[in-house]
Amino acid sequence: MLVALVRPRESCTVTVEGKNVTDLRGELAAQVPAGWELVSAHATMKAGGIRTVEGRYERRDGTQEIEADDMTALEAKVPDGWQMLSVRST
């Protein structure tokens, strides 16, 4: 018997603008929804010293376990929009 840990695969982005990249990253960190994680922050510069930072968040909560007799069956049980994190045998 195999047991897999799965979680929803969701992501979203937020864009902030200003002059100080450190402050902008702080704004992104403050906007992280519960159960999500800031996984990247890409900064670009506009005319006049204005920086735009696009933060990408991914969902990290909502894990569940699924079971199956073999890997093929286990992979077939992963719901659409979910990802398999780990597999163990029992």
mmCIF file as gemmi writes it, N, C-alpha and C atoms, coordinates in Angstrom:
data_model
loop_
_atom_site.group_PDB
_atom_site.id
_atom_site.type_symbol
_atom_site.label_atom_id
_atom_site.label_alt_id
_atom_site.label_comp_id
_atom_site.label_asym_id
_atom_site.label_entity_id
_atom_site.label_seq_id
_atom_site.pdbx_PDB_ins_code
_atom_site.Cartn_x
_atom_site.Cartn_y
_atom_site.Cartn_z
_atom_site.occupancy
_atom_site.B_iso_or_equiv
_atom_site.pdbx_formal_charge
_atom_site.auth_seq_id
_atom_site.auth_asym_id
_atom_site.pdbx_PDB_model_num
ATOM 1 N N . MET Axp A 1 ? 0.857 -1.178 0 1 0 ? 1 A 1
ATOM 2 C CA . MET Axp A 1 ? 0 0 0 1 0 ? 1 A 1
ATOM 3 C C . MET Axp A 1 ? 0.897 1.232 0 1 0 ? 1 A 1
ATOM 4 N N . LEU Axp A 2 ? 0.543 2.205 -0.822 1 0 ? 2 A 1
ATOM 5 C CA . LEU Axp A 2 ? 1.255 3.476 -0.887 1 0 ? 2 A 1
ATOM 6 C C . LEU Axp A 2 ? 0.361 4.588 -0.363 1 0 ? 2 A 1
ATOM 7 N N . VAL Axp A 3 ? 0.985 5.531 0.323 1 0 ? 3 A 1
ATOM 8 C CA . VAL Axp A 3 ? 0.273 6.702 0.849 1 0 ? 3 A 1
ATOM 9 C C . VAL Axp A 3 ? 0.989 7.944 0.337 1 0 ? 3 A 1
ATOM 10 N N . ALA Axp A 4 ? 0.239 8.851 -0.249 1 0 ? 4 A 1
ATOM 11 C CA . ALA Axp A 4 ? 0.808 10.098 -0.764 1 0 ? 4 A 1
ATOM 12 C C . ALA Axp A 4 ? 0.247 11.285 -0.001 1 0 ? 4 A 1
ATOM 13 N N . LEU Axp A 5 ? 1.095 12.256 0.23 1 0 ? 5 A 1
ATOM 14 C CA . LEU Axp A 5 ? 0.673 13.528 0.796 1 0 ? 5 A 1
ATOM 15 C C . LEU Axp A 5 ? 0.447 14.475 -0.381 1 0 ? 5 A 1
ATOM 16 N N . VAL Axp A 6 ? -0.749 15.061 -0.465 1 0 ? 6 A 1
ATOM 17 C CA . VAL Axp A 6 ? -1.1 15.961 -1.56 1 0 ? 6 A 1
ATOM 18 C C . VAL Axp A 6 ? -1.589 17.293 -0.994 1 0 ? 6 A 1
ATOM 19 N N . ARG Axp A 7 ? -1.497 18.337 -1.83 1 0 ? 7 A 1
ATOM 20 C CA . ARG Axp A 7 ? -2.041 19.642 -1.441 1 0 ? 7 A 1
ATOM 21 C C . ARG Axp A 7 ? -2.517 20.365 -2.69 1 0 ? 7 A 1
ATOM 22 N N . PRO Axp A 8 ? -3.388 21.356 -2.493 1 0 ? 8 A 1
ATOM 23 C CA . PRO Axp A 8 ? -3.869 22.136 -3.635 1 0 ? 8 A 1
ATOM 24 C C . PRO Axp A 8 ? -2.707 22.88 -4.305 1 0 ? 8 A 1
ATOM 25 N N . ARG Axp A 9 ? -2.759 22.974 -5.621 1 0 ? 9 A 1
ATOM 26 C CA . ARG Axp A 9 ? -1.758 23.731 -6.374 1 0 ? 9 A 1
ATOM 27 C C . ARG Axp A 9 ? -2.426 25.026 -6.816 1 0 ? 9 A 1
ATOM 28 N N . GLU Axp A 10 ? -2.201 26.065 -6.051 1 0 ? 10 A 1
ATOM 29 C CA . GLU Axp A 10 ? -2.766 27.367 -6.373 1 0 ? 10 A 1
ATOM 30 C C . GLU Axp A 10 ? -1.673 28.412 -6.251 1 0 ? 10 A 1
ATOM 31 N N . SER Axp A 11 ? -1.757 29.426 -7.086 1 0 ? 11 A 1
ATOM 32 C CA . SER Axp A 11 ? -0.829 30.542 -6.972 1 0 ? 11 A 1
ATOM 33 C C . SER Axp A 11 ? -1.552 31.82 -7.376 1 0 ? 11 A 1
ATOM 34 N N . CYS Axp A 12 ? -1.01 32.943 -6.931 1 0 ? 12 A 1
ATOM 35 C CA . CYS Axp A 12 ? -1.53 34.243 -7.32 1 0 ? 12 A 1
ATOM 36 C C . CYS Axp A 12 ? -0.378 35.238 -7.294 1 0 ? 12 A 1
ATOM 37 N N . THR Axp A 13 ? -0.559 36.366 -7.926 1 0 ? 13 A 1
ATOM 38 C CA . THR Axp A 13 ? 0.47 37.399 -7.93 1 0 ? 13 A 1
ATOM 39 C C . THR Axp A 13 ? -0.111 38.716 -7.452 1 0 ? 13 A 1
ATOM 40 N N . VAL Axp A 14 ? 0.761 39.522 -6.866 1 0 ? 14 A 1
ATOM 41 C CA . VAL Axp A 14 ? 0.412 40.867 -6.415 1 0 ? 14 A 1
ATOM 42 C C . VAL Axp A 14 ? 1.531 41.783 -6.887 1 0 ? 14 A 1
ATOM 43 N N . THR Axp A 15 ? 1.176 42.944 -7.394 1 0 ? 15 A 1
ATOM 44 C CA . THR Axp A 15 ? 2.165 43.91 -7.864 1 0 ? 15 A 1
ATOM 45 C C . THR Axp A 15 ? 2.089 45.164 -7.006 1 0 ? 15 A 1
ATOM 46 N N . VAL Axp A 16 ? 3.26 45.64 -6.564 1 0 ? 16 A 1
ATOM 47 C CA . VAL Axp A 16 ? 3.356 46.88 -5.788 1 0 ? 16 A 1
ATOM 48 C C . VAL Axp A 16 ? 4.367 47.797 -6.461 1 0 ? 16 A 1
ATOM 49 N N . GLU Axp A 17 ? 4.2 49.108 -6.262 1 0 ? 17 A 1
ATOM 50 C CA . GLU Axp A 17 ? 5.108 50.082 -6.855 1 0 ? 17 A 1
ATOM 51 C C . GLU Axp A 17 ? 5.587 51.068 -5.812 1 0 ? 17 A 1
ATOM 52 N N . GLY Axp A 18 ? 6.792 51.54 -5.985 1 0 ? 18 A 1
ATOM 53 C CA . GLY Axp A 18 ? 7.371 52.531 -5.097 1 0 ? 18 A 1
ATOM 54 C C . GLY Axp A 18 ? 8.827 52.74 -5.447 1 0 ? 18 A 1
ATOM 55 N N . LYS Axp A 19 ? 9.566 53.415 -4.554 1 0 ? 19 A 1
ATOM 56 C CA . LYS Axp A 19 ? 10.971 53.706 -4.841 1 0 ? 19 A 1
ATOM 57 C C . LYS Axp A 19 ? 11.942 52.798 -4.104 1 0 ? 19 A 1
ATOM 58 N N . ASN Axp A 20 ? 11.545 52.236 -2.982 1 0 ? 20 A 1
ATOM 59 C CA . ASN Axp A 20 ? 12.463 51.446 -2.165 1 0 ? 20 A 1
ATOM 60 C C . ASN Axp A 20 ? 12.095 49.961 -2.254 1 0 ? 20 A 1
ATOM 61 N N . VAL Axp A 21 ? 12.995 49.158 -2.829 1 0 ? 21 A 1
ATOM 62 C CA . VAL Axp A 21 ? 12.721 47.733 -3.027 1 0 ? 21 A 1
ATOM 63 C C . VAL Axp A 21 ? 12.493 47.019 -1.698 1 0 ? 21 A 1
ATOM 64 N N . THR Axp A 22 ? 13.259 47.375 -0.667 1 0 ? 22 A 1
ATOM 65 C CA . THR Axp A 22 ? 13.102 46.74 0.638 1 0 ? 22 A 1
ATOM 66 C C . THR Axp A 22 ? 11.695 46.984 1.19 1 0 ? 22 A 1
ATOM 67 N N . ASP Axp A 23 ? 11.206 48.216 1.073 1 0 ? 23 A 1
ATOM 68 C CA . ASP Axp A 23 ? 9.844 48.525 1.53 1 0 ? 23 A 1
ATOM 69 C C . ASP Axp A 23 ? 8.8 47.772 0.713 1 0 ? 23 A 1
ATOM 70 N N . LEU Axp A 24 ? 9.036 47.66 -0.591 1 0 ? 24 A 1
ATOM 71 C CA . LEU Axp A 24 ? 8.084 46.964 -1.457 1 0 ? 24 A 1
ATOM 72 C C . LEU Axp A 24 ? 8.018 45.484 -1.122 1 0 ? 24 A 1
ATOM 73 N N . ARG Axp A 25 ? 9.167 44.883 -0.858 1 0 ? 25 A 1
ATOM 74 C CA . ARG Axp A 25 ? 9.163 43.467 -0.459 1 0 ? 25 A 1
ATOM 75 C C . ARG Axp A 25 ? 8.452 43.296 0.88 1 0 ? 25 A 1
ATOM 76 N N . GLY Axp A 26 ? 8.613 44.268 1.773 1 0 ? 26 A 1
ATOM 77 C CA . GLY Axp A 26 ? 7.884 44.236 3.044 1 0 ? 26 A 1
ATOM 78 C C . GLY Axp A 26 ? 6.387 44.302 2.833 1 0 ? 26 A 1
ATOM 79 N N . GLU Axp A 27 ? 5.952 45.127 1.872 1 0 ? 27 A 1
ATOM 80 C CA . GLU Axp A 27 ? 4.525 45.2 1.543 1 0 ? 27 A 1
ATOM 81 C C . GLU Axp A 27 ? 4.023 43.854 1.035 1 0 ? 27 A 1
ATOM 82 N N . LEU Axp A 28 ? 4.817 43.214 0.182 1 0 ? 28 A 1
ATOM 83 C CA . LEU Axp A 28 ? 4.422 41.896 -0.325 1 0 ? 28 A 1
ATOM 84 C C . LEU Axp A 28 ? 4.325 40.879 0.807 1 0 ? 28 A 1
ATOM 85 N N . ALA Axp A 29 ? 5.307 40.894 1.702 1 0 ? 29 A 1
ATOM 86 C CA . ALA Axp A 29 ? 5.307 39.948 2.825 1 0 ? 29 A 1
ATOM 87 C C . ALA Axp A 29 ? 4.09 40.176 3.726 1 0 ? 29 A 1
ATOM 88 N N . ALA Axp A 30 ? 3.684 41.427 3.882 1 0 ? 30 A 1
ATOM 89 C CA . ALA Axp A 30 ? 2.536 41.744 4.739 1 0 ? 30 A 1
ATOM 90 C C . ALA Axp A 30 ? 1.214 41.289 4.112 1 0 ? 30 A 1
ATOM 91 N N . GLN Axp A 31 ? 1.201 41.054 2.797 1 0 ? 31 A 1
ATOM 92 C CA . GLN Axp A 31 ? -0.032 40.683 2.106 1 0 ? 31 A 1
ATOM 93 C C . GLN Axp A 31 ? -0.192 39.173 1.915 1 0 ? 31 A 1
ATOM 94 N N . VAL Axp A 32 ? 0.722 38.385 2.461 1 0 ? 32 A 1
ATOM 95 C CA . VAL Axp A 32 ? 0.639 36.933 2.287 1 0 ? 32 A 1
ATOM 96 C C . VAL Axp A 32 ? -0.62 36.411 2.975 1 0 ? 32 A 1
ATOM 97 N N . PRO Axp A 33 ? -1.524 35.786 2.217 1 0 ? 33 A 1
ATOM 98 C CA . PRO Axp A 33 ? -2.725 35.221 2.845 1 0 ? 33 A 1
ATOM 99 C C . PRO Axp A 33 ? -2.362 34.058 3.778 1 0 ? 33 A 1
ATOM 100 N N . ALA Axp A 34 ? -3.185 33.807 4.769 1 0 ? 34 A 1
ATOM 101 C CA . ALA Axp A 34 ? -2.961 32.682 5.68 1 0 ? 34 A 1
ATOM 102 C C . ALA Axp A 34 ? -2.922 31.382 4.88 1 0 ? 34 A 1
ATOM 103 N N . GLY Axp A 35 ? -1.928 30.556 5.159 1 0 ? 35 A 1
ATOM 104 C CA . GLY Axp A 35 ? -1.794 29.284 4.465 1 0 ? 35 A 1
ATOM 105 C C . GLY Axp A 35 ? -1.04 29.38 3.152 1 0 ? 35 A 1
ATOM 106 N N . TRP Axp A 36 ? -0.579 30.559 2.8 1 0 ? 36 A 1
ATOM 107 C CA . TRP Axp A 36 ? 0.162 30.775 1.558 1 0 ? 36 A 1
ATOM 108 C C . TRP Axp A 36 ? 1.585 31.219 1.9 1 0 ? 36 A 1
ATOM 109 N N . GLU Axp A 37 ? 2.472 31.213 0.897 1 0 ? 37 A 1
ATOM 110 C CA . GLU Axp A 37 ? 3.864 31.611 1.097 1 0 ? 37 A 1
ATOM 111 C C . GLU Axp A 37 ? 4.312 32.452 -0.095 1 0 ? 37 A 1
ATOM 112 N N . LEU Axp A 38 ? 5.057 33.516 0.185 1 0 ? 38 A 1
ATOM 113 C CA . LEU Axp A 38 ? 5.65 34.318 -0.874 1 0 ? 38 A 1
ATOM 114 C C . LEU Axp A 38 ? 6.835 33.53 -1.417 1 0 ? 38 A 1
ATOM 115 N N . VAL Axp A 39 ? 6.78 33.133 -2.691 1 0 ? 39 A 1
ATOM 116 C CA . VAL Axp A 39 ? 7.816 32.267 -3.26 1 0 ? 39 A 1
ATOM 117 C C . VAL Axp A 39 ? 8.762 33.001 -4.205 1 0 ? 39 A 1
ATOM 118 N N . SER Axp A 40 ? 8.357 34.167 -4.702 1 0 ? 40 A 1
ATOM 119 C CA . SER Axp A 40 ? 9.265 34.946 -5.533 1 0 ? 40 A 1
ATOM 120 C C . SER Axp A 40 ? 8.822 36.399 -5.556 1 0 ? 40 A 1
ATOM 121 N N . ALA Axp A 41 ? 9.796 37.266 -5.802 1 0 ? 41 A 1
ATOM 122 C CA . ALA Axp A 41 ? 9.523 38.696 -5.941 1 0 ? 41 A 1
ATOM 123 C C . ALA Axp A 41 ? 10.478 39.232 -6.997 1 0 ? 41 A 1
ATOM 124 N N . HIS Axp A 42 ? 9.913 39.667 -8.12 1 0 ? 42 A 1
ATOM 125 C CA . HIS Axp A 42 ? 10.712 40.144 -9.254 1 0 ? 42 A 1
ATOM 126 C C . HIS Axp A 42 ? 10.553 41.65 -9.375 1 0 ? 42 A 1
ATOM 127 N N . ALA Axp A 43 ? 11.668 42.379 -9.32 1 0 ? 43 A 1
ATOM 128 C CA . ALA Axp A 43 ? 11.639 43.839 -9.384 1 0 ? 43 A 1
ATOM 129 C C . ALA Axp A 43 ? 12.066 44.327 -10.763 1 0 ? 43 A 1
ATOM 130 N N . THR Axp A 44 ? 11.371 45.353 -11.251 1 0 ? 44 A 1
ATOM 131 C CA . THR Axp A 44 ? 11.758 46.059 -12.472 1 0 ? 44 A 1
ATOM 132 C C . THR Axp A 44 ? 11.724 47.548 -12.175 1 0 ? 44 A 1
ATOM 133 N N . MET Axp A 45 ? 12.439 48.317 -12.998 1 0 ? 45 A 1
ATOM 134 C CA . MET Axp A 45 ? 12.51 49.759 -12.777 1 0 ? 45 A 1
ATOM 135 C C . MET Axp A 45 ? 11.851 50.508 -13.918 1 0 ? 45 A 1
ATOM 136 N N . LYS Axp A 46 ? 11.083 51.532 -13.544 1 0 ? 46 A 1
ATOM 137 C CA . LYS Axp A 46 ? 10.448 52.418 -14.519 1 0 ? 46 A 1
ATOM 138 C C . LYS Axp A 46 ? 11.184 53.757 -14.512 1 0 ? 46 A 1
ATOM 139 N N . ALA Axp A 47 ? 10.814 54.614 -15.429 1 0 ? 47 A 1
ATOM 140 C CA . ALA Axp A 47 ? 11.383 55.958 -15.466 1 0 ? 47 A 1
ATOM 141 C C . ALA Axp A 47 ? 11.077 56.698 -14.168 1 0 ? 47 A 1
ATOM 142 N N . GLY Axp A 48 ? 11.992 57.543 -13.747 1 0 ? 48 A 1
ATOM 143 C CA . GLY Axp A 48 ? 11.775 58.331 -12.54 1 0 ? 48 A 1
ATOM 144 C C . GLY Axp A 48 ? 12.12 57.599 -11.26 1 0 ? 48 A 1
ATOM 145 N N . GLY Axp A 49 ? 12.79 56.456 -11.366 1 0 ? 49 A 1
ATOM 146 C CA . GLY Axp A 49 ? 13.196 55.719 -10.171 1 0 ? 49 A 1
ATOM 147 C C . GLY Axp A 49 ? 12.099 54.889 -9.533 1 0 ? 49 A 1
ATOM 148 N N . ILE Axp A 50 ? 10.974 54.754 -10.203 1 0 ? 50 A 1
ATOM 149 C CA . ILE Axp A 50 ? 9.871 53.949 -9.666 1 0 ? 50 A 1
ATOM 150 C C . ILE Axp A 50 ? 10.161 52.479 -9.95 1 0 ? 50 A 1
ATOM 151 N N . ARG Axp A 51 ? 10.044 51.688 -8.925 1 0 ? 51 A 1
ATOM 152 C CA . ARG Axp A 51 ? 10.246 50.248 -9.064 1 0 ? 51 A 1
ATOM 153 C C . ARG Axp A 51 ? 8.9 49.538 -8.938 1 0 ? 51 A 1
ATOM 154 N N . THR Axp A 52 ? 8.77 48.5 -9.721 1 0 ? 52 A 1
ATOM 155 C CA . THR Axp A 52 ? 7.599 47.642 -9.663 1 0 ? 52 A 1
ATOM 156 C C . THR Axp A 52 ? 8.082 46.274 -9.223 1 0 ? 52 A 1
ATOM 157 N N . VAL Axp A 53 ? 7.448 45.73 -8.205 1 0 ? 53 A 1
ATOM 158 C CA . VAL Axp A 53 ? 7.802 44.393 -7.739 1 0 ? 53 A 1
ATOM 159 C C . VAL Axp A 53 ? 6.558 43.512 -7.835 1 0 ? 53 A 1
ATOM 160 N N . GLU Axp A 54 ? 6.71 42.402 -8.549 1 0 ? 54 A 1
ATOM 161 C CA . GLU Axp A 54 ? 5.619 41.438 -8.671 1 0 ? 54 A 1
ATOM 162 C C . GLU Axp A 54 ? 5.937 40.256 -7.765 1 0 ? 54 A 1
ATOM 163 N N . GLY Axp A 55 ? 5.088 40.043 -6.784 1 0 ? 55 A 1
ATOM 164 C CA . GLY Axp A 55 ? 5.259 38.925 -5.859 1 0 ? 55 A 1
ATOM 165 C C . GLY Axp A 55 ? 4.358 37.775 -6.247 1 0 ? 55 A 1
ATOM 166 N N . ARG Axp A 56 ? 4.893 36.585 -6.152 1 0 ? 56 A 1
ATOM 167 C CA . ARG Axp A 56 ? 4.112 35.379 -6.465 1 0 ? 56 A 1
ATOM 168 C C . ARG Axp A 56 ? 3.941 34.576 -5.178 1 0 ? 56 A 1
ATOM 169 N N . TYR Axp A 57 ? 2.699 34.242 -4.881 1 0 ? 57 A 1
ATOM 170 C CA . TYR Axp A 57 ? 2.347 33.456 -3.701 1 0 ? 57 A 1
ATOM 171 C C . TYR Axp A 57 ? 1.873 32.083 -4.14 1 0 ? 57 A 1
ATOM 172 N N . GLU Axp A 58 ? 2.191 31.076 -3.329 1 0 ? 58 A 1
ATOM 173 C CA . GLU Axp A 58 ? 1.667 29.726 -3.56 1 0 ? 58 A 1
ATOM 174 C C . GLU Axp A 58 ? 1.016 29.222 -2.286 1 0 ? 58 A 1
ATOM 175 N N . ARG Axp A 59 ? -0.047 28.475 -2.471 1 0 ? 59 A 1
ATOM 176 C CA . ARG Axp A 59 ? -0.764 27.902 -1.338 1 0 ? 59 A 1
ATOM 177 C C . ARG Axp A 59 ? 0.047 26.755 -0.744 1 0 ? 59 A 1
ATOM 178 N N . ARG Axp A 60 ? 0.137 26.717 0.577 1 0 ? 60 A 1
ATOM 179 C CA . ARG Axp A 60 ? 0.913 25.689 1.258 1 0 ? 60 A 1
ATOM 180 C C . ARG Axp A 60 ? 0.107 24.897 2.281 1 0 ? 60 A 1
ATOM 181 N N . ASP Axp A 61 ? -1.165 25.22 2.471 1 0 ? 61 A 1
ATOM 182 C CA . ASP Axp A 61 ? -1.981 24.502 3.445 1 0 ? 61 A 1
ATOM 183 C C . ASP Axp A 61 ? -2.9 23.513 2.735 1 0 ? 61 A 1
ATOM 184 N N . GLY Axp A 62 ? -3.755 22.873 3.486 1 0 ? 62 A 1
ATOM 185 C CA . GLY Axp A 62 ? -4.76 21.986 2.91 1 0 ? 62 A 1
ATOM 186 C C . GLY Axp A 62 ? -4.251 20.62 2.523 1 0 ? 62 A 1
ATOM 187 N N . THR Axp A 63 ? -3.181 20.154 3.171 1 0 ? 63 A 1
ATOM 188 C CA . THR Axp A 63 ? -2.648 18.841 2.815 1 0 ? 63 A 1
ATOM 189 C C . THR Axp A 63 ? -3.597 17.727 3.229 1 0 ? 63 A 1
ATOM 190 N N . GLN Axp A 64 ? -3.593 16.66 2.422 1 0 ? 64 A 1
ATOM 191 C CA . GLN Axp A 64 ? -4.387 15.464 2.694 1 0 ? 64 A 1
ATOM 192 C C . GLN Axp A 64 ? -3.583 14.248 2.278 1 0 ? 64 A 1
ATOM 193 N N . GLU Axp A 65 ? -3.959 13.102 2.787 1 0 ? 65 A 1
ATOM 194 C CA . GLU Axp A 65 ? -3.331 11.854 2.379 1 0 ? 65 A 1
ATOM 195 C C . GLU Axp A 65 ? -4.296 11.046 1.521 1 0 ? 65 A 1
ATOM 196 N N . ILE Axp A 66 ? -3.74 10.398 0.499 1 0 ? 66 A 1
ATOM 197 C CA . ILE Axp A 66 ? -4.509 9.473 -0.333 1 0 ? 66 A 1
ATOM 198 C C . ILE Axp A 66 ? -3.761 8.146 -0.358 1 0 ? 66 A 1
ATOM 199 N N . GLU Axp A 67 ? -4.476 7.05 -0.581 1 0 ? 67 A 1
ATOM 200 C CA . GLU Axp A 67 ? -3.877 5.712 -0.563 1 0 ? 67 A 1
ATOM 201 C C . GLU Axp A 67 ? -4.226 4.954 -1.833 1 0 ? 67 A 1
ATOM 202 N N . ALA Axp A 68 ? -3.298 4.085 -2.241 1 0 ? 68 A 1
ATOM 203 C CA . ALA Axp A 68 ? -3.549 3.191 -3.382 1 0 ? 68 A 1
ATOM 204 C C . ALA Axp A 68 ? -2.566 2.029 -3.314 1 0 ? 68 A 1
ATOM 205 N N . ASP Axp A 69 ? -2.84 0.986 -4.092 1 0 ? 69 A 1
ATOM 206 C CA . ASP Axp A 69 ? -1.998 -0.204 -4.088 1 0 ? 69 A 1
ATOM 207 C C . ASP Axp A 69 ? -0.69 -0.024 -4.849 1 0 ? 69 A 1
ATOM 208 N N . ASP Axp A 70 ? -0.69 0.82 -5.899 1 0 ? 70 A 1
ATOM 209 C CA . ASP Axp A 70 ? 0.538 1.024 -6.667 1 0 ? 70 A 1
ATOM 210 C C . ASP Axp A 70 ? 0.627 2.487 -7.111 1 0 ? 70 A 1
ATOM 211 N N . MET Axp A 71 ? 1.767 2.856 -7.686 1 0 ? 71 A 1
ATOM 212 C CA . MET Axp A 71 ? 2.018 4.252 -8.047 1 0 ? 71 A 1
ATOM 213 C C . MET Axp A 71 ? 1.07 4.744 -9.136 1 0 ? 71 A 1
ATOM 214 N N . THR Axp A 72 ? 0.757 3.916 -10.095 1 0 ? 72 A 1
ATOM 215 C CA . THR Axp A 72 ? -0.159 4.321 -11.164 1 0 ? 72 A 1
ATOM 216 C C . THR Axp A 72 ? -1.528 4.665 -10.592 1 0 ? 72 A 1
ATOM 217 N N . ALA Axp A 73 ? -2.019 3.83 -9.717 1 0 ? 73 A 1
ATOM 218 C CA . ALA Axp A 73 ? -3.322 4.078 -9.089 1 0 ? 73 A 1
ATOM 219 C C . ALA Axp A 73 ? -3.263 5.31 -8.185 1 0 ? 73 A 1
ATOM 220 N N . LEU Axp A 74 ? -2.144 5.474 -7.507 1 0 ? 74 A 1
ATOM 221 C CA . LEU Axp A 74 ? -1.981 6.627 -6.626 1 0 ? 74 A 1
ATOM 222 C C . LEU Axp A 74 ? -1.999 7.928 -7.438 1 0 ? 74 A 1
ATOM 223 N N . GLU Axp A 75 ? -1.246 7.961 -8.531 1 0 ? 75 A 1
ATOM 224 C CA . GLU Axp A 75 ? -1.228 9.148 -9.39 1 0 ? 75 A 1
ATOM 225 C C . GLU Axp A 75 ? -2.613 9.444 -9.953 1 0 ? 75 A 1
ATOM 226 N N . ALA Axp A 76 ? -3.377 8.422 -10.259 1 0 ? 76 A 1
ATOM 227 C CA . ALA Axp A 76 ? -4.729 8.613 -10.789 1 0 ? 76 A 1
ATOM 228 C C . ALA Axp A 76 ? -5.669 9.213 -9.744 1 0 ? 76 A 1
ATOM 229 N N . LYS Axp A 77 ? -5.366 9.036 -8.474 1 0 ? 77 A 1
ATOM 230 C CA . LYS Axp A 77 ? -6.215 9.554 -7.399 1 0 ? 77 A 1
ATOM 231 C C . LYS Axp A 77 ? -5.933 11.013 -7.045 1 0 ? 77 A 1
ATOM 232 N N . VAL Axp A 78 ? -4.835 11.575 -7.557 1 0 ? 78 A 1
ATOM 233 C CA . VAL Axp A 78 ? -4.529 12.978 -7.252 1 0 ? 78 A 1
ATOM 234 C C . VAL Axp A 78 ? -5.578 13.847 -7.944 1 0 ? 78 A 1
ATOM 235 N N . PRO Axp A 79 ? -6.339 14.633 -7.162 1 0 ? 79 A 1
ATOM 236 C CA . PRO Axp A 79 ? -7.397 15.452 -7.769 1 0 ? 79 A 1
ATOM 237 C C . PRO Axp A 79 ? -6.816 16.516 -8.708 1 0 ? 79 A 1
ATOM 238 N N . ASP Axp A 80 ? -7.606 16.923 -9.693 1 0 ? 80 A 1
ATOM 239 C CA . ASP Axp A 80 ? -7.198 18.021 -10.571 1 0 ? 80 A 1
ATOM 240 C C . ASP Axp A 80 ? -6.918 19.254 -9.719 1 0 ? 80 A 1
ATOM 241 N N . GLY Axp A 81 ? -5.841 19.956 -10.05 1 0 ? 81 A 1
ATOM 242 C CA . GLY Axp A 81 ? -5.487 21.162 -9.311 1 0 ? 81 A 1
ATOM 243 C C . GLY Axp A 81 ? -4.714 20.89 -8.034 1 0 ? 81 A 1
ATOM 244 N N . TRP Axp A 82 ? -4.326 19.643 -7.813 1 0 ? 82 A 1
ATOM 245 C CA . TRP Axp A 82 ? -3.555 19.27 -6.624 1 0 ? 82 A 1
ATOM 246 C C . TRP Axp A 82 ? -2.201 18.724 -7.073 1 0 ? 82 A 1
ATOM 247 N N . GLN Axp A 83 ? -1.243 18.693 -6.153 1 0 ? 83 A 1
ATOM 248 C CA . GLN Axp A 83 ? 0.06 18.125 -6.455 1 0 ? 83 A 1
ATOM 249 C C . GLN Axp A 83 ? 0.462 17.138 -5.383 1 0 ? 83 A 1
ATOM 250 N N . MET Axp A 84 ? 1.207 16.125 -5.809 1 0 ? 84 A 1
ATOM 251 C CA . MET Axp A 84 ? 1.71 15.117 -4.891 1 0 ? 84 A 1
ATOM 252 C C . MET Axp A 84 ? 3.036 15.612 -4.311 1 0 ? 84 A 1
ATOM 253 N N . LEU Axp A 85 ? 3.14 15.6 -2.982 1 0 ? 85 A 1
ATOM 254 C CA . LEU Axp A 85 ? 4.341 16.076 -2.313 1 0 ? 85 A 1
ATOM 255 C C . LEU Axp A 85 ? 5.301 14.973 -1.94 1 0 ? 85 A 1
ATOM 256 N N . SER Axp A 86 ? 4.747 13.86 -1.492 1 0 ? 86 A 1
ATOM 257 C CA . SER Axp A 86 ? 5.605 12.753 -1.073 1 0 ? 86 A 1
ATOM 258 C C . SER Axp A 86 ? 4.813 11.453 -1.119 1 0 ? 86 A 1
ATOM 259 N N . VAL Axp A 87 ? 5.561 10.336 -1.157 1 0 ? 87 A 1
ATOM 260 C CA . VAL Axp A 87 ? 4.951 9.006 -1.185 1 0 ? 87 A 1
ATOM 261 C C . VAL Axp A 87 ? 5.706 8.117 -0.21 1 0 ? 87 A 1
ATOM 262 N N . ARG Axp A 88 ? 4.959 7.332 0.549 1 0 ? 88 A 1
ATOM 263 C CA . ARG Axp A 88 ? 5.57 6.355 1.46 1 0 ? 88 A 1
ATOM 264 C C . ARG Axp A 88 ? 4.797 5.054 1.36 1 0 ? 88 A 1
ATOM 265 N N . SER Axp A 89 ? 5.471 3.981 1.679 1 0 ? 89 A 1
ATOM 266 C CA . SER Axp A 89 ? 4.77 2.682 1.685 1 0 ? 89 A 1
ATOM 267 C C . SER Axp A 89 ? 4.426 2.318 3.105 1 0 ? 89 A 1
ATOM 268 N N . THR Axp A 90 ? 3.32 1.588 3.234 1 0 ? 90 A 1
ATOM 269 C CA . THR Axp A 90 ? 2.888 1.167 4.581 1 0 ? 90 A 1
ATOM 270 C C . THR Axp A 90 ? 2.961 -0.332 4.682 1 0 ? 90 A 1
